[in-house]
Amino acid sequence: MEKENISYVRYLPKNANELAGVYSEVFAGPPWYEKFDRSQVVLDIQKEIGFETSAWLAMDEKRVVGFTWGYSKRIPDLEKKLGVSLNISDREVAYQSELGLLPDYRGQKIANNLVRLRLDDFLEQNLEYGIVRTKELPEPSVTFSWYTNKLGYEIIARYPKNDGRVILGRSLIGLRKLLV
Ligand SMILES: CC(C)(COP(=O)(O)OP(=O)(O)OC[C@H]1O[C@@H](n2cnc3c(N)ncnc32)[C@H](O)[C@@H]1OP(=O)(O)O)[C@@H](O)C(=O)NCCC(=O)NCCS
C-alpha cells in the first residue's frame, strides 16, 4: 500500500523508547534475525545519538516507521568500534551507523529520502567520505546491493572467517545526485 503521509523529522530524545521498538522489529527480520532487549536498545540509542549525530525518523502521522543515523568519527576510533582495520589514513569520516524501515513501508523510496537527509547533514559538516557496515553473505542485505550496484560504494574491508559482514566506503562528493 502506498503511504502518502510520510514526513521526516529529526530524532528527539523523547523518541528513544518508540525508536527502540521499531529498531528491534526491523532487525528481527532477514537477513539479520537479531533479538534485542528493548531497554538495552534504548540505552544504546541514547549513547549513539548525541548532539552532533545526524538522526532522522520517518513518521506515518505520529508513528515512527523508519530511522537513520550516523556521525563523524576518526578512523582509529571507527576501527576500534568496528573491530576491523580499514586501511585508510587518519581523518574524520561519516559513519553511516543505522538505517531501517518497518516491512509495510519498504519499497517506496523512504530509505532513499532518509539517506539523503543524513547525507545533507554530513556535507554540512564538511565530511567527505562515507563508511557503512553491512552484510554480503550468505545473502546480501538490501543495502549491500543498493550501495554497491547503484550508489558506487566499494568494499574496503571484510570480516574474517566468512563472517559475511563487510565495510563499504565511498566519497560523498557526487553522491547526492544518485539519491533521487
Ligand atoms: C534497507 C531498507 C531500509 C530499504 O528501505 P526502503 O525504503 O525499502 O528502500 P527504498 O525504497 O528507498 O529503496 C532504495 C534502494 O534499495 C534497493 N531496494 C529496495 N528494496 C529492495 C528489494 N526488495 N530488493 C532489492 N533492492 C531493493 C533499490 O536499489 C532501491 O533503489 P531504486 O528504487 O532506485 O532501485 C529496508 O529494506 C530495511 O529496513 N531492511 C532491513 C534493515 C536493514 O537491512 N538495514 C540496513 C542495515 S546495513
The ligand as an SDF file (V2000), in Angstrom:
LIG
                    3D

 48 50  0  0  0  0  0  0  0  0999 V2000
   17.2830   -1.3540    3.6960 C   0  0  0  0  0  0  0  0  0  0  0  0
   15.9090   -0.7160    3.8480 C   0  0  0  0  0  0  0  0  0  0  0  0
   15.9800    0.3930    4.8740 C   0  0  0  0  0  0  0  0  0  0  0  0
   15.4770   -0.1260    2.4800 C   0  0  0  0  0  0  0  0  0  0  0  0
   14.2880    0.6020    2.6760 O   0  0  0  0  0  0  0  0  0  0  0  0
   13.3000    1.0170    1.5070 P   0  0  0  0  0  0  0  0  0  0  0  0
   12.5610    2.2380    1.9050 O   0  0  0  0  0  0  0  0  0  0  0  0
   12.5190   -0.1610    1.0710 O   0  0  0  0  0  0  0  0  0  0  0  0
   14.3160    1.4060    0.3360 O   0  0  0  0  0  0  0  0  0  0  0  0
   13.9750    2.3780   -0.8870 P   0  0  0  0  0  0  0  0  0  0  0  0
   12.5840    2.1270   -1.3740 O   0  0  0  0  0  0  0  0  0  0  0  0
   14.3380    3.7650   -0.5580 O   0  0  0  0  0  0  0  0  0  0  0  0
   14.9640    1.7940   -1.9830 O   0  0  0  0  0  0  0  0  0  0  0  0
   16.3240    2.1910   -2.0340 C   0  0  0  0  0  0  0  0  0  0  0  0
   17.0690    1.2150   -2.9280 C   0  0  0  0  0  0  0  0  0  0  0  0
   17.2170   -0.0230   -2.2600 O   0  0  0  0  0  0  0  0  0  0  0  0
   17.1060   -1.0870   -3.2080 C   0  0  0  0  0  0  0  0  0  0  0  0
   15.9850   -1.9510   -2.8090 N   0  0  0  0  0  0  0  0  0  0  0  0
   14.9460   -1.6150   -2.0050 C   0  0  0  0  0  0  0  0  0  0  0  0
   14.1760   -2.6850   -1.7930 N   0  0  0  0  0  0  0  0  0  0  0  0
   14.7410   -3.7010   -2.4720 C   0  0  0  0  0  0  0  0  0  0  0  0
   14.4360   -5.0770   -2.6250 C   0  0  0  0  0  0  0  0  0  0  0  0
   13.3630   -5.6160   -2.0200 N   0  0  0  0  0  0  0  0  0  0  0  0
   15.2470   -5.8430   -3.3880 N   0  0  0  0  0  0  0  0  0  0  0  0
   16.3380   -5.3200   -3.9860 C   0  0  0  0  0  0  0  0  0  0  0  0
   16.6870   -3.9980   -3.8670 N   0  0  0  0  0  0  0  0  0  0  0  0
   15.8910   -3.2280   -3.1220 C   0  0  0  0  0  0  0  0  0  0  0  0
   16.9180   -0.4840   -4.5520 C   0  0  0  0  0  0  0  0  0  0  0  0
   18.2130   -0.3440   -5.1370 O   0  0  0  0  0  0  0  0  0  0  0  0
   16.3730    0.8880   -4.2260 C   0  0  0  0  0  0  0  0  0  0  0  0
   16.7030    1.8490   -5.1700 O   0  0  0  0  0  0  0  0  0  0  0  0
   15.8200    2.0050   -6.5040 P   0  0  0  0  0  0  0  0  0  0  0  0
   14.4010    2.0820   -6.0440 O   0  0  0  0  0  0  0  0  0  0  0  0
   16.3320    3.2520   -7.0970 O   0  0  0  0  0  0  0  0  0  0  0  0
   16.0610    0.8010   -7.3390 O   0  0  0  0  0  0  0  0  0  0  0  0
   14.8490   -1.7780    4.2800 C   0  0  0  0  0  0  0  0  0  0  0  0
   14.8510   -2.8350    3.3350 O   0  0  0  0  0  0  0  0  0  0  0  0
   15.1280   -2.3540    5.6500 C   0  0  0  0  0  0  0  0  0  0  0  0
   14.7570   -1.7710    6.6630 O   0  0  0  0  0  0  0  0  0  0  0  0
   15.7870   -3.5350    5.7210 N   0  0  0  0  0  0  0  0  0  0  0  0
   16.1020   -4.1930    6.9970 C   0  0  0  0  0  0  0  0  0  0  0  0
   17.1270   -3.4230    7.7950 C   0  0  0  0  0  0  0  0  0  0  0  0
   18.4550   -3.2710    7.0800 C   0  0  0  0  0  0  0  0  0  0  0  0
   18.8870   -4.1600    6.3690 O   0  0  0  0  0  0  0  0  0  0  0  0
   19.0990   -2.1080    7.3020 N   0  0  0  0  0  0  0  0  0  0  0  0
   20.3880   -1.8210    6.7400 C   0  0  0  0  0  0  0  0  0  0  0  0
   21.4620   -2.3600    7.6030 C   0  0  0  0  0  0  0  0  0  0  0  0
   23.0540   -2.0330    6.9100 S   0  0  0  0  0  0  0  0  0  0  0  0
  1  2  1  0
  2  3  1  0
  2  4  1  0
  2 36  1  0
  4  5  1  0
  5  6  1  0
  6  7  2  0
  6  8  1  0
  6  9  1  0
  9 10  1  0
 10 11  2  0
 10 12  1  0
 10 13  1  0
 13 14  1  0
 14 15  1  0
 15 16  1  0
 15 30  1  0
 16 17  1  0
 17 18  1  0
 17 28  1  0
 18 19  1  0
 18 27  1  0
 19 20  2  0
 20 21  1  0
 21 22  1  0
 21 27  2  0
 22 23  1  0
 22 24  2  0
 24 25  1  0
 25 26  2  0
 26 27  1  0
 28 29  1  0
 28 30  1  0
 30 31  1  0
 31 32  1  0
 32 33  2  0
 32 34  1  0
 32 35  1  0
 36 37  1  0
 36 38  1  0
 38 39  2  0
 38 40  1  0
 40 41  1  0
 41 42  1  0
 42 43  1  0
 43 44  2  0
 43 45  1  0
 45 46  1  0
 46 47  1  0
 47 48  1  0
M  END
$$$$
